[in-house]
Each structure stands twice: as C-alpha cells, then as structure tokens.
Amino acid sequence: MSTTTSPPTAPVEHKGSLISQLASMSRPFWMVNIMEMFERLAYYGVRVVIPIYIAQADEIGGLHFTQIEKGQIFLWWALFQSLVPMVSGGFADRYGYKKTIFVSTIIKIIGYLLMATQREFWPFLFGCCTLAFGTAIFKPGVQGTMCQTLTKKNSSVGWGTFYMLVNVGGFLGPPLAHFLYGWSWPAVFYGCAAIISLNFLMLLTYKDPPAGGTQVGNPFWVFWITIKNMFNVRLLLFIFIMAGFWLMFMQLFDMLPNFIVDWVDSSAVVRDLGLPDWMLQSNSARAPQISQEWMININAGLIVLAVVFVSFLVSRMRRVHSIFLGIIVASIGLILAGFTTSGYFCLMGIMFFSVGEMLSSPKMNEYLGVIAPEGQKGLYMGYANVPQGIGWGIGSIFAGHVYDKMGDKANLAIDYLAKNHDITGITRPEAMNKLMEVTGLSAQEATNVLWTAYDPYKLWYQFAAIGIVSAVAMLFYARWVRKYEAPDV
C-alpha cells in the first residue's frame, strides 16, 4: 500500500431510499439470508444454553465441567470456527459458494450428533470442534455470495438486513432450546441437526453467483494465496483492533448466562410483567426467575426490530466511525448487565449492548467487503472471522479463569464454607445446598451473602476496559486510513 496516494475527492454518491435499496437486492441475496437464518436458529439453539450444559454446577443432566474446562472448550471452538474461514474463504472463491455451503451442512450435522451423544471432556470437545469446523466453512460461502450481490449503494442496508435475519434465527433459537431440553439435553442437539438439514433444500432455489476469483490453482496454491494476501498493514491492524472488541463481545454469550443463573434476581420482573411459566428457569431454588436464554434473547429481539433502521441511519457515516461508537456503547452495556443483581438492570445492559452490536458488528463485515479487491470477496469474508477467533479464543481462557475465581457461585460457596465454617471437601453441585443447610438461609439470602462477601460484579470491569481500549484504537485507525479510502468507505 503506497503512502503517497492523494486523498480521494470524489463526492459521496446518493444511496437512495430504504425501500429502493431493499428492492435492488437479487434472489441469491435473499436465499442465502434464509439459509443463514436456519443455520443461526440451529446454532443459537445450542449456543445460548451450552454454557449452562457444560459448567453450571446444579444443572440436572449437565456435564458439570469446571469453568476453566468450559474456557478450554470455547478456546478450541473459537480457533476452529473463526480461523478456518481465513482459508476456507479462499476455497469458496475458487470452487464456488454453493459447494462450500453443502459440505459445511454435512459437517455441522455430524457435530450436533457428536455433542448429543458424548459426555466425557475430550469426545465432547471433538464434537464442538466438528460443529465449529462446519460453521467455519459455511460462513465464507454465505458472506461471499453477499459481497458478490451487493453494491456500495446498498451494502449498508444489505448487511443490516443480513444481520436482522441472522438474529431472527438467533431469537428463535433460545425458545427452541428451552422447549427441547424440557425433554432432554440430547434432544436439543438432535433438533438442531434436523433444522440445519433444511439448507439442503434451500440450495436448490437459486443459481450460484460467479465467485469472481481466478478459478485456477490446486488447494495448496489457494492456501498460499490466502496466507500471502493477509499480510497487508491496513488489514492486519484492523484485525488486531477488532480482536479486542470480540474478546469483550463474546462474554455476553459465554459468561453472562452463568452469571445470570448464579446471581441475577429477575423475580421482580417476573412478578411485574406476569411472565408465563415457559419463560421461567425450571430448576431455580430461588423465587421464579426468567430463564437466562430468554433474558439474553432481548439481544436478538432488539436487533431484529431495529438493525435495518439503524443501518440505514448510519449508512452515510464512515464505517470505522460506526464501529468505534458501537464498541463504546456495547462496553457500557456489559457493565450495566452485571453491575447489580437486579433483573431490570441486567435487561437494560443487554439492550445497551445490543445497540452497540448493531452499530459495530455488521459494519465490520461491510467494511471488509467494500475494501476487498475484486475476486477476493470470499477471501476477505474469511479474514472477517480472524479477529473473532483471536478475541474469542484468548477471551475464553481468560474468562474461564476469571469466572472460576471471581464469579462461580458454587466455588465461592465452597470458599465461604471453608473460611467461615471450617467445612471442606464439598463438591460444586452440593455447595449451595450445604451453605443453606449450615447457615439456615434461603437460596436468595445465601446468594446475597456471597454477593456482598465477594463482589462478583467486579469481573466485568476488565472486559469492558478491553472494549474501551479497542474503541480508542479504532478511532486512531480511522484517522490513519482516511487518506487512503474514498469518502463513502
């Protein structure tokens, strides 16, 4: 990249109304959006409940692994799901987007089936990695099709629409999971395998758009081009900055579910709104609580309602500025979600976080799609997953240790019993019952005692701080790249 290029002076082109932009999008665009919706429905049917299945100490039928082991599982999940697209994106450009979607769907079904049947650490980890590998191949096929069918005029609304339909799947996933694990935990994974298989039918509904790549070269050549093209200063800096955002971002899905079950008291929300039983946590020892998947589902629900409109509002804003603003808002939301035990505050924090996500996450994909050279759209969409892999992977190990020490209620109950009642040898699944037995407190009273003694809310500060640092770095990046980019980038 030359540092002597003069700043572009072309006027910003009028993009047209929201309706006209939506009307300009082609059939392949809508079909891959529907496939992405099915894939996200299945994926989030598992993703929003799996932190509970893996590590919640008192979950009936759960695996009862430690928080550190959960972090290790998510580390490998992140590496497979987010770094493999760096390579599979180039293969999607070379061999076609529909072929990669077909292969990925087969692999994802195998992953769900393994997760349904394996309960030991290493076999279950293998199942998670298989699912992640299939997801990694799926992403560039869909996103590459998006890039080939969108233009600069409609890309903001196009990616916003994509993000809305992603979150329609994400919104329906939690109630699906809640319904299925009413039968059993394996039913969750079997049900999601059945849903993702619907994409085999969707592949028959449209013609694959030209990938735009050279369509030559063997797999080793494609791999070499993929690695070589990543060594671009602007691309590498963007990846590094966004890795900090993803480290913070993924805690909403990895750590907040356990935090809600452990600490958040949503009984007032249940009482004030008269929520039905099917939205409540089934095995809570405290007063009726909102199921954690329904609380986090506020994220997907708000995005479904507002992301296209938000994307339209910021379509004239520089993409990197929208990302900066979104990271700031999301970081504030993360603190609000875990600052108190109040269910209302937690819901407000999730809503703040969702607004930040709408401002930043779609714009990241859009930005990389716009700056990608012709014939390398799938490749750059593969690169879009690299910052998530780095941030999510590092964050998983970091969060596993942080939550194990500062937030896991069962671990804190064990520590409290040892320090205050000289009782040792208690396992995590029995810790809270033992604490209530010894102190004569109710489940909520015992929870409040531990909250006051250990201040678990402080664990969120360090993750929000990482988000803020990433936002500031993005602001400096925006100033640096301004001289190389057109005004509407």
Residue, then its C-alpha position, 0 to 999 in steps of 0.5 A: m500500500s503506497t503512502t503517497t496516494s492523494p486523498p480521494t475527492a470524489p463526492v459521496e454518491h446518493k444511496g437512495s431510499l430504504i425501500s429502493q435499496l431493499a428492492s435492488m437486492s437479487r434472489p441469491f441475496w435473499m436465499v442465502n439470508i434464509m439459509e443463514m437464518f436456519e443455520r443461526l436458529a440451529y446454532y443459537g439453539v445450542r449456543v445460548v444454553i451450552p454454557i449452562y450444559i457444560a459448567q453450571a454446577d446444579e444443572i440436572g443432566g449437565l456435564h458439570f465441567t469446571q469453568i476453566e474446562k468450559g474456557q478450554i472448550f470455547l478456546w478450541w471452538a473459537l480457533f476452529q470456527s473463526l480461523v478456518p474461514m481465513v482459508s476456507g474463504g479462499f476455497a469458496d472463491r475458487y470452487g464456488y459458494k454453493k459447494t462450500i455451503f453443502v459440505s459445511t451442512i454435512i459437517k455441522i450435522i455430524g457435530y450436533l450428533l457428536m455433542a448429543t451423544q458424548r459426555e466425557f471432556w475430550p469426545f465432547l470437545f471433538g464434537c464442538c470442534t466438528l460443529a465449529f469446523g462446519t460453521a467455519i466453512f459455511k460462513p465464507g460461502v454465505q458472506g461471499t455470495m453477499c459481497q458478490t450481490l451487493t453494491k456500495k449503494n446498498s451494502s449498508v442496508g444489505w448487511g443490516t438486513f443480513y444481520m436482522l435475519v441472522n438474529v431472527g434465527g438467533f431469537l428463535g433459537p433460545p425458545l427452541a432450546h428451552f422447549l427441547y431440553g424440557w425433554s432432554w439435553p440430547a434432544v436439543f442437539y438432535g433438533c438442531a441437526a434436523i433444522i440445519s438439514l433444511n439448507f439442503l433444500m434451500l440450495l436448490t432455489y437459486k443459481d450460484p453467483p460467479a465467485g469472481g476469483t481466478q478459478v485456477g490453482n490446486p488447494f495448496w496454491v489457494f492456501w498460499i494465496t490466502i496466507k500471502n494476501m493477509f499480510n497487508v498493514r491496513l488489514l492486519l491492524f484492523i484485525f488486531i483492533m477488532a480482536g479486542f472488541w470480540l474478546m469483550f463481545m463474546q462474554l455476553f454469550d459465554m459468561l453472562p448466562n452463568f452469571i445470570v443463573d448464579w446471581v441475577d434476581s429477575s423475580a421482580v420482573v417476573r412478578d411485574l410483567g406476569l411472565p408465563d411459566w415457559m419463560l421461567q428457569s425450571n430448576s431455580a431454588r430461588a423465587p421464579q426467575i426468567s430463564q437466562e436464554w430468554m433474558i439474553n434473547i432481548n439481544a436478538g429481539l432488539i436487533v431484529l426490530a431495529v438493525v435495518f433502521v439503524s443501518f440505514l441511519v448510519s449508512r452515510m457515516r464512515r464505517v470505522h466511525s460506526i464501529f468505534l461508537g458501537i464498541i463504546v456503547a456495547s462496553i457500557g452495556l456489559i457493565l450495566a448487565g452485571f453491575t447489580t443483581s437486579g433483573y431490570f438492570c441486567l435487561m437494560g445492559i443487554m439492550f445497551f449492548s445490543v445497540g452497540e452490536m448493531l452499530s459495530s458488528p455488521k459494519m465490520n463485515e461491510y467494511l471488509g467487503v467494500i475494501a476487498p479487491e475484486g475476486q477476493k470477496g470470499l477471501y476477505m469474508g474469511y479474514a472477517n472471522v480472524p479477529q473473532g477467533i483471536g478475541w474469542g479464543i484468548g477471551s475464553i481462557f481468560a474468562g474461564h479463569v476469571y469466572d472460576k475465581m471471581g464469579d462461580k457461585a458454587n466455588l465461592a460457596i465452597d470458599y465461604l464454607a471453608k473460611n467461615h465454617d471450617i467445612t471442606g471437601i464439598t463438591r460444586p453441585e452440593a455447595m449451595n445446598k450445604l451453605m443453606e443447610v449450615t447457615g439456615l438461609s434461603a437460596q436468595e439470602a445465601t446468594n446475597v451473602l456471597w454477593t456482598a462477601y465477594d463482589p462478583y460484579k467486579l469481573w466485568y470491569q476488565f472486559a469492558a476496559i478491553g472494549i474501551v481500549s479497542a474503541v480508542a484504537m479504532l478511532f486512531y485507525a480511522r484517522w490513519v486510513r482516511k487518506y487512503e479510502a474514498p469518502d463513502v468507505 
